[in-house]
Amino acid sequence: MARLNLWRWGVLGLAALYFLVPLAASVVFSVDMGDRISFDAYSRIAGTDGFVTSLLLALELAVATIALVLLLMVPAMVALRLGAPKLRPVVEIVCSLPLVVPPIAFVAGISTVLKWGPEYLSRTPLFQTMVAIQNPDFPVVLVLAYVVMALPFVYRALDAGLRAIDVRTLVEAARSCGASWPQALLQAVLPNLRGALLNASFLTLALVLGEYTVAHLLGFRPFAVWIVDISGAQAQMSVAVSVLSLLVTWVMLLALAALGGRRPATPTASQG
Amino acid sequence: MTVILTRPDTATAASPKRRRRAPGWLAVVPLLVVTAIAFGIPALAMLNGAFTVKDQATGATSYSAANLTGSLRGAYLTALLGSVKLSAVSAAIATLLGLFLAQAVVTSRFRALREAVLTASGVLANFGGVPLAFAFVATLGNSGVLTDQLGLRDKGWDLYSFSGLTLVYLYFLIPLMVLTITPALEGLRTQWREAAQNNGATSAQYWRHVALPVLAPSLLGGFVLLFGSAFAAYATAAAMVGSSIPLVTLQIADALSGNVLVGQENVALALSLDMVVVAGLVMAVYLPLQRRSARWLA
């Protein structure tokens, strides 16, 4: 047993070292001015050109993506458990397909399609749609791309959540207590899926905030693209922003965990 | 349209079971429609473009496999093999280390530690991309903190190399493995270990004959997943090494943005198709394995 413990703490210690050192070193790098310590790189971030717009764009994209992907996936996944088990393999394959097409290949396809706009469709109403979804203020095409890229994660998160509960029994119980279908779904199924929903939202949020490939190659400039753009001229600031973005992600995660964790703890005594 | 039209009479005529089924697959339709548009069309466009050759002089297009054969020659082939090698090596290391870490965490008595590691894994597994590249540049890059402190440059250390990229990729691959393998490790029942011990098995025998066979599909599935993840990674490599290391993703990006030669867009699409084929093989291995491990751990 003692040997087992030694082994365990050795593994954990090495892991902690590997995962914490780059973070610590990044902080040191971003405040080290040679002979003194200065938080200049941090204090200049907010005033730097493009920071606010790119961050806002990334957040808007994230919110839109989360809303759309949950709106599409939750009803579909619940329905698979209730009335359409035969479609399960279909949805599973559809949600796994994005794993087969790496983002870089996906964006190669998207940019080909977007090029059809000026080449073939310039006289059709579709052309206006093409232009509209590429509006640099809010590129809908990125939301669509991110929804597709998030599908595998969201599928897995929701599937795990649904596996833990007996949807059919829950719904039947709610129905026999007189709940309508929407009530049964919203008040019986969704609260039990809170963890899965938060998990899915968080994975999507992290995906969108950090996404570089698609946005960069389609010529948009959300947060991750902006960091790379400034890195050439301001190495310290790009590291500072990277540190901050990880911190922000952590804070969001903790906030989500607190939101999701507190409520189920109060009504049930089965925690201990 | 037809669905809406036929709904009233199914509702009146059919049994309750039938009524429940109709909304069942209606709820799946929006998902399928959106993926067909947002994913199907670009995928078909890529497929079409990969086989289309455009004559520069006349502007006429024709179908041929020239792009594909071109994408499997010379620098493109080197890049493809470079990507496969990098992904295989880093996925193998991460599978092993991730298993150790997950095992250390799962068997721990401290619930808080477990939760913390799993939460951190969730964050770090998604910490790929740009911030990761910059964190490592700041740590082990040419003027990185550790490079300076430990004098690594004199010892021949170079972050912008194959081994450097492997080290960086492990940073998101190990957490991904922890997340993938933890459910499988939790599914190892204590009774199995007790039964093995009661029958006189040593710890090594238990692992050799009970735990590893049960874990094998999950481990292999995890490896394949990590391979795919490393294979598809672009942002980290792009932000770190530019295009100094031959990787297929960097080649595609170069060709797409017209950095190399005019008219290479379709070779980029052919390279993308190559990647899809590799990723497709990965998934063809992964999905059956996952189903198998799910059966054991149900």
Interface residues (C-beta under 8 A of the other chain):
Chain A: L4 W7 R8 V11 L12 A15 Y18 F19 V21 P22 L23 A25 S26 V28 F29 S30 D32 L68 L71 L72 M73 P75 A76 V78 A79 L80 L82 G83 A84 L87 V90 V91 V94 S96 L97 P98 L99 V100 V101 P102 P103 I104 A105 F106 V107 A108 G109 I110 S111 T112 V113 W116 L144 A145 V147 V148 L151 W181 N199 F202 L203 A206 L207 G210 E211 Y212 T213 H216 L217 A224 I227 V228 S231 A235 S238 V239 V241 S242 V243 S245 L246 T249 W250 L253 A257
Chain B: R20 R21 A22 P23 G24 W25 L26 A27 V28 P30 L31 L32 V34 T35 I37 A38 F39 I41 P42 A43 L44 A45 M46 N48 G49 L97 F100 L101 Q103 A104 V105 T107 S108 L113 V117 T119 A120 G122 V123 L124 N126 F127 G128 G129 V130 P131 L132 F134 A135 F136 V137 A138 T139 L140 G144 V145 L146 L170 Y171 I174 G228 F231 A232 Y234 A235 A238 A239 T249 I252 A253 L256 S257 E265 A268 L269 S272 L273 M275 V276 A279 G280 V282 M283 L287
